[in-house]
Amino acid sequence: MTPDLSVLGGSPSAPQSWNRYAYATGDPTNRIDPSGLLSCSDDPDDSECHDPGQDGGTCDPSDASSSCNVRYAGDGFTPMPTPGCSVSGGDYQPPGPPPPTQTQTPSCPPKDQLWIMAHGENAGTVAIQMGLSGPAGEADILALSAYESGWGSGYFVQPQGQYTGNAYFNLETTKSSKNPNPALFPYSTGWKPARGNPNVLVAQYSSYFASTESFAAVYGNLFSGNTDPLTFGTTAHQNGFGINPTTFASIANVLLNCLTGGN
């Protein structure tokens, strides 16, 4: 049976070192083991037990008779000589700390980039009018218009015949025998009947900006000063917008990251 080759293992030059259970290599009268790892002379003037970083010396981590103090690496098993101890003809230097982890800012998806380029300035202007200052307010307006309009591809956004489209927030009302001609929303240019239900009317606008201003005029007081995406989405859902608050918050957070560069 061969013992492991380690600082606690044996050395031919110190036969007692093969016995791992013997204190100070079997000579407790004349020797000490202050580190619990190496036996050395109990003479305080003997450099055998001194820190080789101060007194010099050579070190073989596998040699139990070595005069070097030996430390262990973070795994608790790998022997590591103290700094300043000569190992294989060179000065031993303990490993430095690992390099810091570089956090990469998530890239902005192309779809979000294009949406911001097309509508960011208008959304930011209206967000300020609503008391939603800062990039978070702009992101909320952009996210709600993107969600409601299918990122600009919705049925009520595209102009068709006499209808101007641009219904980025799908603001709607209903008509009845008692209310056959409901008043137009602010900034709107007319109504377009919903598909499958001519009594449901969706307001049409001349531009994204007009649609956004209309949203602010009708619903602005409900959102004033509240830029938290999840709360904003919940408020919209509770007031008739067909959105899922959690999904809305996810869209708004991505847009906010794009607007701020992740900062």
Buried (B, 14 or more C-beta within 10 A) or exposed (E): EEEEEBBBBBBEEBEBBBEEEBEBBBBEEEBBBEEEBBBBBBEEEEBBBBBBBEEBBBBBBBBBBBBBBBBBEEEEEEBBBBEBBBBEEEEBEEEEEEEEEEEEEEEBEEEBBEBBEEBBEBBBBBBEBBBBEBBBBBBBBBBBBBBBBEBBEBBBBBEEEEBBBBBBBBBBBEBEEEEEEBEBBBBBBEBBEBEEEEEBBBBBBBBBBBBBBBBBBBBBEEBEEBBEBBBBBBBBBEEEBEBEBEEBBBBBBBBBBBBEEEE
